[in-house]
Amino acid sequence: MKKIVVFGGGTGLSLLLSGLKLFPVDVTTVIAVSDNGSSTGVLKKELDIPAVGDVGKVLISMANVDEDFTKLLRYRFSKDGSLHNHPVRNIMLAALIDLKGSLTEATRYMCSLLNVKGTVLPLTEEKVELVGENAQHEQEFFGQVEVSHNIRHIARLNYDHNVHVSQEVVSHILDCDLIVFSPGSLYTSILPHLIADEVVDALSRTDAPIMYVCNLVTQPDETDHYNVSDHLKVLNQYLGTRRVDIVLANNGEIAPEVVDVYLTKENKTVVDLDMEEVLSLGAHVIADDMVCIDGTSVRHDALKTAFFIFSYLMGK
């Protein structure tokens, strides 16, 4: 069975995995743990643990259990009090870190409980914070939330200390047939993997091609007015000796009324596929209509996107 390692975080990663789990591939998911917003940020600060939010989302997307159980894990306390805004999955993972001794083992136990096909690994066991630095090395932006709102002032991302990546993550990178960077927040969900030296070193030592599943729309403050090639240039900047080999990009039309909603309500624009510029970067392009409209929300068609990844893997 072919092996894929997927890097990412947030909703984009979860959606991609919900499609990939339907195909006969061995998927290892590596998840960034530097989030410091919402429930995740509160638990991270109060309990001195890595961010658990994206791990929980991924586990639900890959779960093979009854719907009531996944609804329970998604449930978020709404009443005022100490549990306000905490989803059950975050509370469970925080408790399991205490019981099992690490986020990796907590995640492993949840995978067993949820009958997850594949392997889910946090990038690191450490409590880490993203730090953005301006070009003059005079100003720092601390934490994922602050970084996300100040990308235009940031020349380089780092962590607040040297991060150790487990040998298990490194081994999966060296043993896989394809590396995939998922859609999601470019600077705060994807790049956190590429500021870990051990990941970049492992990527330099594997022959597995690197694929990027490009975002459908931009993210305010992070990727305003970015097209596909802009995303690739940022990734290549952090990849060391490697480059993105394949990009999976949307070339389907999105209804004007949906585009208008995104622009007016969320200040997001469609990511254009600038084919010539992408090809000049040495990337092979797989382009198709990847869009699924859920009400007024634009999402990747999970099944179709996973099919293209599987088809590439089988044909390489």
N, C-alpha and C positions, 0 to 999 in steps of 0.2 A: 504494500500500500504506500502510495506517495505521501510525503511528509511536508506540511506547510507550517511555517512559523509566522504568526500574525502579531504585529505590534500596533498598539493604539490605546484608546481610552474613550469613554463617553458613549453617547448614543450611536455614533457612526460605526464604532467597533461592534457594539451589541447587534446592530441590524445586520452587518456583514456576516457575523457568526451564526445568526439565526438561519441564514441561507446555506452556509457552508456545512452545517451539521447534517444537512439532508444528502450530502454526497459522500462516496466512499473514499475519504481522505483522512489522514491522521493529522489533526490540527492541534498545534500548541499555541496558546495565546499568552502573550507577555503584556502585562498591563502596567502603565505608569501609576505611581502612588504619590504624586506630588500635589494633588488637589488640596486646596485649603478653604473651599467655600461651603456654604450651607451646612447640612448635617455632618458631612465628612470632616469639614474644618473644625467643628465643635468637638467631635469625638477625638480627632487627631490631637487637639490642644489639651483637652481635659484628661485623656487617657495615655497620652504620649505614645501613640501608635502610628503606623503608616496610614495613609488615606485608604479607606475601604470602599468608598462609594462606587468607583468604576469596576472594582472586582465584583461587587454585588450585582451590578447591572449585567455584566458578562455572564455570570453564573445563571441568572434568570433566562437570558437569551439562549443559552445552550442546554437548559434543563429539559429533561424528558420525564416529566411527572404531571399529575393531574392539574387542571387549571386552578382549582381552589388553593392548592399549595403555592403556586406562583403568585396568585392574588394576595395571599397572606404575606409573602416576602416583599411584594410591592407596596403593601399597606403603609401609609405614612400618617403618623399621629397628628391630628389637626387641632385638638383641644390645647388650650394654654397649659403650660406646666413644663417640667424638666424634659419630657419626651416630645415636646412640640417640634414638628417638622422632621423627626427622625423616622426613616423607614425601618421596618422590621429587619430587613436583610442586613442593614448596617449594625443594628444592635446585636444580631446573631454573630456576625463576623467579629465584632469587638469582644464578645464573650468568648468566642472560640480561640481568639489569640491568647487569652489568659489560660484557657483549658488545654490547648494544644502546644502552646509555647512559641508559635510564630504565625505570621500571616500565611506563609506557604502551606503549613500543615493545616491551618484553619480552612484554607481554600480547598485543599485536598479532601478534607472531610466533607465539605459542602458539595464537592463534585460527586462524591460517593452517594450522599444523601439525595441529590437531585438527578442521579443517573446521567451525569454529563459524559458525552462521548468526546474524548480528547483530554488534553492537559491544559490547565489554567495556572499561570505562575505570575506572581507580582514581580516587578522589575528588581526590587530590592526589599529587604526586610527592615530597612532603616526608615525612620521618620525624616523626610527630606523636604526642603523648600526650594522652589525655583527662584533664581536671582538673575535679573536682567541688568546689564551694565551698558552705559552709553559709550560712544566712541572715544571720548576723552578720559574714560575711567574715573570720572568725577562723581557720578551719580548712580545709585543702585535702586532697583525696584524689587521689593522683597515679597515673595509669595505669588502663587499662580494668579490670583485675582488681580493684583497690582500689575503683574507682568502683562496680562491679557489686555489691560486698558492703556498700556504705554509702549506698545510694540514700535511705534514710529520713533521713539527716543532710544530704542535698545539696539546695540550693535552686536551683542553676543549674550547668549544664555549660558548659565552655569547652575550648579547646585550650591547650597550653602556650605557643603563640605564634600570631601571625596567620597563617592558612593561605591559600595561593594555590590557587585552583581553575582548572584549565586552561580556555582559551576553548572548547575542543572540548566539554567538559561543558556549559558555558553555552549553546553553540549548539544542542546536542541538546535541552536543556530548552525553549528558545524555539521550536523547530521541531516539537515533538511534538504528538500528538493526545490523549495521556493520560499523566498522571504516576501511578505506582504505588509505594506504600511496602509492601514485602514483609513477611510474618510474620518474626519473629525477635526478638532481644533488644531491647526498646524503647529502653532508655537507652544501650546500648553498641553496637548495630548500626544502628539507625534514626536516632536523634537526632544521631549524629556528622555526618550530612549537613546537618542544620539548624542547626548551630553554625558553619557556614561561610557567611560573609556573602554571598559571591557566589552561592551556591545560593539562599538566601532571596530575594535581590534578583531573580534570574532567575525564580523562582517567582511573584514579584509582578508580573512583566511578561508572563507567558504566560497565554493564555486557556484552556489545557488544564486540564480538571478534574483534581482530585487524589483518588485512590482509595487506601484503606488496606485491606489484606487482614489482618484481625485474627487474632491468635494464638488457638490452640485452648485452650491451658493457660497458667497463670501461670508466671513464672520466679522461683524462690526469691531473696529479698533485693531483686530489682528490682521485681516487679509482684505481690507477695503480695496476694491477695484482690481484684485488679482485675477489673472487668467491662469490657464493650466500651466504654462511655462513658468510663471512666477512661483507657483508652488514647487515645481521641480527644481528651480534654481536654489531655493531655500534649502530643500532637502539635500541637494548635492553639496551645498556649502558645509553641511555638518556630517556628511558621509565619509569624510577622509579620502581614502584612495578609491572608493567605490562611487558609482553613479547609479541613478535609477535606470534600470534596463527596459522596463515595460511600464506604460501608463494606461490604466483603464479609465476612459473618460466618456462623458456624456456628449452626444451630438444631437440628441432629440430636442424638439421644441417644447417649451413650457408655456402654457396658456398665458396670454398677456395679463389677464385679470389676477392670476396667481402671482406673477412677477410683480405686479403693482402692489399687491398686499404685502409682499416681502419688503419692497422698497419703502413703502410709506410707514408700515408698522414696525419693522425691525431693522431698517436701513441695510438690507442685504440685497446683493445683486447676483445675477447668474454668472457662474464661472465659464467664460468662453474658451472653447478649444481653439487655440491659435496654432494650427497644425504645423506650419512651416517652422515656427520657432521651437516647438517641441521636438520636431525631427532634427533640428540643428543641434540639439542637446544630446543626441545619440540615443534617444529613447524610441523603442518600438511602440506604436500606438494601437490599442484596441478600442475602437469607438463604436458606440451604438446608443440607442435610446435606453438609458438606464433609469429613467424617472418613474416613480410611483407617486401619484398625487393622493394624499390622504386628507380629504376636506380641502383646506387651503395650505396644507403642509407639503413641502417637497421632500421626498425621501428617495434613496436608492431602492430600486426593485431588488429585494434581497435575493430572491431565487435566481433572477436573471444575472445579477452581478456574480453570484457564486458559480453559476454555470459557466460564465466566461473565464473565471479563474480556473475552474476544474478543466475546462477544455484546453486552455493554454498548457496546464500542467501535464495533461495526457499527451499532448502533441509535441512537447519539447524533447 
